Every structure is written in structure tokens, then in C-alpha cells.
Amino acid sequence: MSGPLTIAAVQCAALFDDVAATSAHILARAREATKAGARLIVFPEAYLTGHSYNAALVAKRAMPIDDPAILTLAEALAALPVVAIVGFFERRGDLIHNSAMVIADGRVVGTYAKIDPREAGCTPGTQRPVFACEDWPFAISICRDTRSSELALDLAARGARLLVYPLGNMLPPEAAEVNRDLTATGHIDRARETGCWVVSADVVGTQGDWVAHGNTRVITPDGEIVADVPAGETGMIVRTIG
């Protein structure tokens, strides 16, 4: 049995088309988190590039994992003893995925592509990888994917003890309000169904008429919320699990 693991989850303002700014924020929060003892840090869905449901914007923002900006970010993070999970639109050959990359030891060690994307132009992922941080097996599901009991149970069966949920709940106001409770309830259910810890990271703020309240929290395997960032606020959780 692996020992305790200190994790961090960042709730931040949504940014768009400014990879330099999001990279700087990722690095700053990672430095802050590692000073507090964190060895794994989670950022929201498509945070690096900015999220969109528009096919043209998705295509414009998509980046391969060997993009110079990603390589520079990974190299900067190499100085810190942390595994970073960063959401982005990934260009993979002729396809585009809504992905989260796992950065460790100065490089991208893997990616997870959203299995149930609703973003125009995004191809569904087909792989269900399990990664590790300090002997803790973890798996990633992105936003809508977290509604699936089948996916969560399969990831637990593959060995995951921690479910990592990058979110991007920027929605029309009425939907955003309803989604606040639905997201929390769903994640509690995933924890209880699987016996896994759950950590989520979400955006806050507005984009035009749309709003994001934030759903950033840590949930125990028995479904107790033990840490969260208040709705509508930016901030970061640092919590030891296990």
C-alpha cells in the first residue's frame, strides 16, 4: 500500500488565446503548491489553450504535444518535484482531441483524450490510461466523462486509486446554476462507487453571457467533501490523501 500523497487543485479564471499567460500561471501555482508539499497538481479542462465549443476556435487553439510552448512549460516544471495535469486542445495528426497532459520530469509522459467530447471538431478518445505519482495510481476523466459510472468503475478496475477530473463548466447562467449541484453529486457518486479519492479543478468567471461558478474539490472514497474552493472565487486546494 502506498503512503499518503499531497495533491493540489487549482480553481482559476478562464483565459483564452494566451498560452504565455496560462503557462506563467501554471508555473506559479505549481511553485506555490510544491512549497506546501504537493506532489500532484491539477488544472481545469483546456486551461492552457482556452476552451471553446466552436470548431474554428478549437482548431485554432489545438497544439501538438511537441509544440515549443508545451516543451518550454515542461522544462520549467522540471525544477519542481510535482506531476502536473494540464488541460488543452491537442492536435494529433489530422485529429483534434480535448485532452489533459501529464507532465513529469520535464516532459509530457502521457495524455488522456476526452471520451465524450461535446466540443465541435473534437474526436472522442478511446484509451483509458492509468498513470502514477509516488506509487499512487491515478486516472483522468474530463468534464462530461465524469458522469459515467462505467468509465469510473473501469478505471478503478485498472488500478486507479485517485480519479482526477479537469472541468470546464463555463455555461449559460441557468445551466451553470443547475450544474453546480449535479457536478458535486455526480463526483460524490463516483467516489462511493469506486472507492477512489476524487479531485477536480474548474474555472470561474464569465465569457460573454456565460458564467462558471467553479467545482474544485477533494472527495474521500466514502463520498465526503473534505476540501473545496468557494464558488465564484479563484484559489487552490492543497490536501493530503490516503
C-alpha positions in Angstrom: 0.0 0.0 0.0 1.4 3.4 -1.0 1.7 6.1 1.6 -0.1 9.5 1.8 0.0 11.8 -1.2 -0.3 15.6 -1.1 -2.3 16.9 -4.0 -3.3 20.4 -5.2 -6.2 21.5 -7.4 -6.4 25.0 -8.9 -9.6 27.0 -9.5 -8.7 29.8 -11.8 -10.2 32.4 -14.1 -10.8 31.2 -17.6 -8.3 32.6 -20.1 -8.4 32.4 -23.9 -5.7 32.5 -26.6 -2.9 33.5 -24.3 -0.7 30.4 -23.8 2.1 32.6 -22.3 -0.2 33.8 -19.6 -1.7 30.4 -18.7 1.8 28.9 -18.7 3.0 31.5 -16.3 0.0 30.9 -14.0 0.6 27.1 -14.2 4.2 27.5 -13.2 3.4 30.0 -10.4 0.7 27.8 -8.9 3.0 24.7 -9.2 5.7 26.5 -7.3 3.2 27.5 -4.6 1.8 24.0 -4.3 5.2 22.3 -4.0 6.2 24.7 -1.3 3.1 23.4 0.6 4.2 19.8 -0.1 2.1 18.9 -3.1 3.4 16.3 -5.5 0.5 16.3 -7.9 -1.3 19.4 -9.2 -4.5 19.6 -11.3 -5.6 22.4 -13.6 -9.0 22.8 -15.4 -10.2 21.5 -18.8 -8.5 23.1 -21.8 -6.9 25.6 -19.4 -3.6 26.0 -21.4 -5.3 26.9 -24.7 -8.7 28.2 -23.6 -11.9 26.2 -24.0 -14.5 26.5 -26.8 -17.4 24.6 -28.4 -16.7 26.4 -31.7 -15.0 24.2 -34.3 -12.9 27.0 -35.8 -11.7 28.2 -32.4 -10.9 24.6 -31.3 -8.9 24.1 -34.5 -7.1 27.4 -34.0 -6.2 26.6 -30.4 -5.2 23.0 -30.8 -1.5 22.2 -30.2 0.6 19.0 -30.6 2.5 17.8 -27.5 5.8 18.8 -29.1 4.7 22.4 -29.6 7.5 24.7 -28.4 5.2 26.3 -25.8 4.5 22.9 -24.2 8.1 21.9 -24.3 9.1 25.2 -22.6 6.4 24.7 -19.9 7.5 21.1 -19.3 11.2 22.2 -19.0 10.2 24.9 -16.5 8.2 22.4 -14.4 11.2 20.1 -14.3 12.7 22.1 -11.5 9.8 21.2 -9.3 9.0 17.8 -7.6 5.5 17.7 -9.0 3.3 15.9 -11.6 1.1 18.4 -13.4 -2.2 17.6 -15.1 -2.9 20.4 -17.7 -5.9 20.5 -20.0 -5.5 21.6 -23.6 -6.8 21.0 -27.1 -4.5 18.5 -28.6 -3.6 18.2 -32.3 -2.7 14.6 -33.0 -2.1 14.2 -36.7 -5.3 15.1 -38.6 -7.4 14.8 -35.4 -8.1 17.1 -32.6 -8.8 15.9 -29.0 -9.9 17.6 -25.8 -7.0 16.3 -23.8 -5.2 16.5 -20.5 -1.4 16.0 -20.5 0.6 14.6 -17.6 3.8 16.5 -17.2 6.6 15.0 -15.1 10.4 15.1 -15.0 10.5 17.8 -17.6 8.4 16.1 -20.3 4.9 15.1 -21.3 4.7 11.5 -20.1 1.2 10.8 -21.4 -2.2 12.3 -22.4 -5.8 11.4 -21.8 -8.3 12.3 -24.6 -11.9 13.1 -23.5 -14.1 10.1 -24.4 -17.4 12.0 -24.6 -16.5 15.4 -26.1 -19.2 17.9 -27.0 -16.8 20.4 -28.4 -17.2 20.7 -32.2 -14.3 19.3 -34.1 -13.0 17.1 -31.3 -12.6 13.4 -31.9 -13.5 11.1 -28.9 -10.7 9.4 -27.2 -10.5 5.6 -27.0 -7.8 5.0 -24.4 -8.2 4.7 -20.6 -4.7 5.0 -19.3 -3.6 4.8 -15.6 -0.7 6.9 -14.5 1.2 7.1 -11.3 2.5 9.7 -8.8 4.7 8.5 -5.9 3.2 5.0 -6.2 -0.3 6.3 -6.4 -2.1 5.1 -9.5 -4.4 7.8 -10.9 -6.6 8.1 -13.9 -8.1 11.2 -15.7 -11.6 11.9 -16.9 -12.6 15.2 -18.4 -15.8 17.1 -17.5 -18.7 15.3 -19.1 -16.8 12.0 -18.9 -17.2 12.2 -15.1 -20.9 11.5 -15.5 -20.1 7.9 -16.5 -20.2 5.2 -13.7 -19.0 2.7 -16.2 -15.9 4.7 -17.0 -15.1 5.3 -13.4 -15.5 1.7 -12.4 -13.4 0.5 -15.3 -10.6 2.9 -14.3 -10.8 1.6 -10.7 -10.6 -1.9 -12.0 -7.5 -1.0 -13.9 -5.9 0.0 -10.6 -6.7 3.7 -10.2 -7.0 4.9 -6.6 -7.4 8.6 -7.4 -9.7 9.9 -10.1 -8.5 13.3 -11.5 -11.2 15.5 -13.0 -10.3 18.6 -15.0 -13.5 20.6 -15.6 -14.6 23.5 -17.7 -18.1 24.3 -16.5 -18.5 27.6 -18.4 -22.2 27.5 -19.3 -25.3 29.7 -19.9 -26.3 31.1 -16.5 -29.3 28.8 -15.9 -27.4 25.7 -16.9 -24.4 26.7 -14.8 -26.5 27.1 -11.7 -28.1 23.6 -12.2 -24.8 22.1 -13.0 -23.2 23.1 -9.7 -25.2 20.6 -7.7 -25.2 18.0 -10.4 -21.4 18.0 -10.6 -20.9 17.7 -6.9 -23.5 14.9 -6.6 -22.0 13.0 -9.5 -18.5 13.2 -8.2 -19.6 12.0 -4.8 -21.3 9.1 -6.5 -18.1 8.3 -8.5 -16.1 8.2 -5.3 -18.5 5.9 -3.5 -19.0 3.6 -6.5 -15.3 3.1 -7.0 -13.8 3.5 -3.5 -11.4 6.1 -5.1 -10.4 9.6 -4.0 -11.7 12.2 -6.4 -10.1 15.6 -7.1 -11.5 18.2 -9.5 -10.3 21.5 -10.8 -12.6 24.0 -12.6 -12.7 27.5 -14.0 -14.5 30.6 -12.7 -15.6 33.9 -14.3 -17.5 34.9 -17.4 -17.2 34.7 -21.1 -19.8 36.9 -22.8 -23.2 35.8 -21.3 -21.8 32.6 -20.0 -20.6 32.0 -16.4 -18.5 29.5 -14.5 -19.0 29.1 -10.7 -16.3 26.6 -10.1 -16.4 23.0 -8.9 -13.0 22.4 -7.4 -12.9 19.9 -4.5 -11.4 16.8 -2.9 -13.7 13.9 -2.1 -12.9 10.9 0.1 -13.7 7.3 -1.1 -16.8 7.3 1.1 -18.1 10.5 -0.6 -17.2 13.2 1.9 -16.1 16.6 0.5 -13.0 17.4 2.7 -11.7 20.4 0.8 -13.1 22.9 -1.8 -12.6 26.3 -3.2 -15.7 28.5 -2.7 -17.9 29.1 -5.7 -17.0 32.1 -7.7 -13.6 32.5 -6.2 -10.1 31.7 -7.5 -7.9 29.7 -5.3 -6.1 26.4 -4.7 -6.7 23.4 -2.5 -3.7 21.6 -1.0 -4.7 18.3 0.7 -3.0 15.1 1.8 -4.9 12.0 0.9 -4.5 8.3 1.8 
